[in-house]
Amino acid sequence: MHIVLEIPVFRKCRIVRRLNRFVVEVEVEGSRERAHNTNTGRLVGVLVSGRSGFCMPLKRPGKTRFRLFAVEYGDGYAVVDTRLQEEAFATAVDRWLLPWAVGCRVASRRPRLGTSLLDFLLECSGTRVYVETKSAVLMGPRGLAMYPDCPTERGRRHIRELIMHAESGARVALVFIAALPGARGFMPNKDGDPEIPALVRRAIEAGVMVKALGLDFDAEQRGIRLYAPSLPVVLA
């Protein structure tokens, strides 16, 4: 297990309610505050009123003074902040902590591939690999993290784009970040979006590298922990 991203400054908070997709009302040191939420998923079973979490103060506060990044889940804390998930992934790549990406480095962020902007372009021993990451913060049966938790046109478009380019010979990867403590694997969620499981299966058949990894937040070590560099991908 590795701490891949340190969070030096944060505050304990308590979830009050979600106000909209991007704002959560929290209680920080007895005061009601608005916290920015970067995760547009429904966060079913995670963003629950009364649960404890962690917020980081914003350097330039406006309508919100904090950013919610972790929420109590089971015996640990789920990382709900998608930006931090991406940063943790990038660090894991550059430190060669992911078995499938040993020898790779992050060459650029937000590369364009066809009509889509993806998350990363990796340089792997002279070969370029385009990577799209997806946040899996929904625990399903048998300890399997799942994506998505709601219909996602953007997610479908990205996977179709990866399939098309894999079929043309490009190296592409789809990485699901199970940002919940204790995930044993990953499975596409047909109840969230019935098209996603079939698209993931098509992606594998087309040669897309479909991978999953496990992250959570370790409050004692004050950082995001990579507890599973590689999780099995389960297709129902």
Secondary structure, DSSP 8 states (H G I E B T S, - for coil): -EEEEE--S-EEEEEEEE-SSSEEEEEETTEEEEEE----S--TTTS-TT-EEEEEE-SS-SS-SEEEEEEEETTEEEE--HHHHHHHHHHHHHTT-SGGGTTEEEEEES-EETTEE-SEEEEETTEEEEEEEEEE--B-GGGEEEE-SS--HHHHHHHHHHHHHHHTT-EEEEEEEE-STT--EEEE-TTT-TTHHHHHHHHHHHT-EEEEEEEEEETTTTEEEEEES---B---
